[in-house]
Amino acid sequence: MMKTLWQNNPCATMAKTISYRNANALKQPFTKGLLFLGTLLSVYMLTLQPVMAHGEKNLEPYVRMRTVQWYDVQWSKQKFNVNDEISVTGKFHVAEDWPISVPKPDAAFLNISTPGPVLIRTERYLNGKPYMNSVALQPGGDYDFKVVLKGRLPGRYHIHPFFNLKDAGQVMGPGAWLDIAGDASDFTNNVQTINGELVDMENFGLGNGIFWHSFWALLGTAWLLWWVRRPLFIERYRMLQAGLEDELVTPLDRNIGKAIVIGVPVLVFMFYTMTVNKYPKAIPLQASLDQILPLSAQVNAGVVDVETVRTEYRVPKRSMTVSLKIKNGSDKPIQIGEFATGGVRFLNQAVSVPDQNNAESVIAKEGLILDNPAPIQPGEQRTVLMTASDALWESEKLDGLINDADSRIGGLIFFFDSEGERTISSITSAVIPKFD
Ligand SMILES: [Cu+2]
């Protein structure tokens, strides 16, 4: 790459011609300068790489770990055609220990992150209820979701479900690669209105929209230009100082002003009346908040009781050690199979975890180690040292936690009993960094 860049560089050719003419005088500085520039450019070109992430790691670790805790995210299909409908389903727990500096989730919007309009969303459900607007989430609440999407533009895309939290940011769920095959021109998006009319959403009202945007833009620009073409700030200021303010506004200006003051509202009212007559049965855009209550407790459901005693993060080892006081209130022996936090899953190799997740989450397969691997018997209370260690703490930028003013960790612990039955607990704790 470096070579071709150098050969095709027009400056290099020019330098060559010049140096032929003034063989010795110019050659040295020119070549040196160009070499420097060329090196600079090629270094720049070499470091250019396609962007693969969608800002998942941008948010502060405590927001990713202690707000929306995703699990069991599943795609119905990852290879499909234009016009095919697919769905993404999953669950999430809203952390009890919601960070103090993050506004409460009074308005949260479940969205899908895509590189452009490659899919359209046709249906969306929270706890089985269809909903349109933002919703208030309750800290400590459990929810499940389903979003139905339809392929629009062929290609290969990385797609995530995510929550837009008002005034806080986007908390990304696990992503997946989707392959959409077929032809973009085959895409259809027809919807039946409440009047029974079939409309094509791809171009319905497009002409109207373009007309009104251009109309107001032209009117506004014309009014602006009308004033801008005249002497502006300093001259006007001096005329004002000289008591000549009456000459700044001509009778024509006044008349145009009057025409606009009367004309614009009349025009708006006229077209409003026309629209209402043409579409008598219309409903306004909905801007309310949807009210959907959490499910009955799925996480911290009471059978297994977990209390976090102390958490240490060893910086050089990139390992988080959590001391947990666990009480097994179930009638079967249980084991910790997984610890999930901020989109990273640490698995305990000793326990087979049935995977209910086909989004390619970031996994540390052998990342979870317990000081006592023996199952916790029914009725037993035990203090367990759980260590989650992997370079993912660093590469996923979760270790930034120790530089935060809110150095608290949050996450989900997945217990499995002898029959593979799962119990989930949400934990939270302050983190003490260790630098040795
Ligand atoms: Cu992604």
Residues whose N, C-alpha, C, O or C-beta is under 5 A from the ligand:
A	BS01	CU	M52 A53 H54 H158 G175
